[in-house]
């Protein structure tokens, strides 16, 4: 029979191992955001199942790996749009978004304005670089359960 503390120690060691692998996934997303990435490939590279990676990533960072990837892409897109050198479509593909429609929807959801409006606003401030503060996440509304 094992001592109860051994089980806790093993669980703690597993959690630390998972966190190390999750950090590697997050760092890869930060580096390779413009590349075609998917959860299955990310999970395979750290020897986890896609489901386990998604659950653990959400626990550790508060969002799914895909959501984190899209947030990084939108942050980079905001910086590129702020420069005003590229069209919205060019920015979409430069940051690795699969389609202009998905890009526009996600950009509007995270930043609060469509990418074309963001770009126009940036162009209106000629010579002054726009401050990119990062996406604004809208908090989900908590729904009260039955009383």
C-alpha positions in Angstrom: 0.0 0.0 0.0 1.4 3.4 -0.9 1.6 6.2 1.6 -1.1 8.9 0.9 1.5 11.6 0.5 3.1 9.7 -2.4 0.0 10.1 -4.4 -0.2 13.8 -3.7 3.5 14.2 -4.6 3.0 12.3 -7.9 0.0 14.4 -8.8 2.0 17.6 -8.0 4.9 16.4 -10.2 2.4 15.6 -13.0 0.9 19.1 -12.7 4.4 20.7 -12.9 5.2 18.6 -15.9 1.9 19.7 -17.6 2.6 23.4 -16.8 6.0 23.1 -18.4 4.5 21.6 -21.5 1.7 24.2 -21.5 4.3 27.0 -21.3 6.1 25.4 -24.3 2.8 25.5 -26.3 2.1 29.1 -25.3 5.7 30.1 -26.3 5.3 28.4 -29.6 2.0 30.2 -30.3 3.7 33.5 -29.4 6.6 32.8 -31.8 4.7 31.2 -34.7 1.3 32.9 -34.5 1.4 33.6 -38.3 2.0 30.0 -39.2 -0.9 27.5 -39.6 -1.3 26.0 -36.1 -3.9 23.7 -34.8 -4.5 22.2 -31.4 -3.9 18.6 -32.6 -0.4 19.5 -33.9 0.4 21.6 -30.7 -0.7 18.7 -28.5 1.2 16.1 -30.5 4.4 18.2 -30.1 4.1 18.1 -26.3 2.9 14.4 -26.1 -0.6 15.3 -24.9 -4.0 14.6 -26.4 -5.8 17.6 -27.9 -8.5 17.4 -25.3 -6.2 17.2 -22.4 -4.1 20.1 -23.8 -7.3 22.2 -24.3 -8.6 21.6 -20.8 -5.2 22.2 -19.1 -4.4 25.2 -21.2 -7.8 26.8 -20.2 -7.2 26.0 -16.6 -3.7 27.6 -16.7 -4.4 30.6 -18.9 -8.1 31.2 -18.8 -8.7 30.5 -22.5 -8.4 27.8 -25.1 -5.2 27.4 -27.2 -7.2 28.5 -30.3 -8.5 31.6 -28.5 -5.0 32.4 -27.3 -3.7 32.1 -30.8 -6.4 34.3 -32.3 -5.7 36.9 -29.5 -2.0 37.0 -30.5 -2.9 37.4 -34.1 -5.3 40.2 -33.4 -2.8 42.0 -31.3 -0.2 41.8 -34.1 -2.9 42.8 -36.6 -3.7 45.9 -34.6 -0.1 47.0 -34.6 0.1 46.4 -38.4 -3.1 48.3 -39.1 -1.9 51.1 -36.9 1.0 51.6 -39.2 -1.4 52.0 -42.2 1.0 50.4 -44.7 -1.0 47.3 -45.5 -4.6 46.7 -46.4 -6.9 44.9 -44.1 -6.8 41.8 -46.3 -3.0 41.9 -46.4 -2.9 42.2 -42.6 -5.3 39.3 -42.3 -3.0 37.0 -44.2 0.2 38.4 -42.7 -0.9 37.4 -39.2 -2.0 33.9 -40.3 -5.8 34.3 -40.1 -7.5 31.7 -42.4 -10.0 34.1 -43.9 -10.9 37.8 -44.0 -14.4 37.1 -42.6 -13.0 35.2 -39.5 -10.4 37.9 -39.1 -12.9 40.8 -39.2 -15.3 39.1 -36.8 -12.7 38.2 -34.3 -11.0 41.6 -34.5 -14.3 43.4 -33.9 -15.1 41.1 -31.0 -11.7 41.6 -29.3 -10.9 45.2 -30.2 -14.4 46.7 -30.3 -14.3 48.1 -33.8 -13.9 46.5 -37.3 -10.4 46.4 -38.7 -11.2 48.8 -41.5 -12.5 51.4 -38.9 -9.4 50.8 -36.8 -7.2 51.4 -39.9 -9.0 54.6 -40.9 -8.7 55.9 -37.3 -5.0 55.2 -37.5 -4.6 56.9 -40.8 -6.5 60.0 -39.4 -3.7 60.5 -36.9 -1.0 61.1 -39.6 2.6 61.0 -38.3 1.6 59.9 -34.8 1.9 56.3 -34.1 -1.2 54.7 -32.6 -1.0 53.2 -29.2 -2.0 49.5 -29.3 -3.2 48.5 -25.9 -4.2 45.0 -26.9 -7.6 43.4 -27.3 -10.4 44.1 -24.9 -12.1 40.9 -23.8 -15.8 41.1 -23.2 -16.6 39.2 -20.0 -19.4 36.7 -20.3 -22.6 37.5 -18.5 -23.1 35.2 -15.6 -26.5 33.5 -15.7 -28.1 32.7 -12.4 -29.2 29.2 -11.9 -32.6 28.1 -10.6 -33.2 29.4 -7.1 
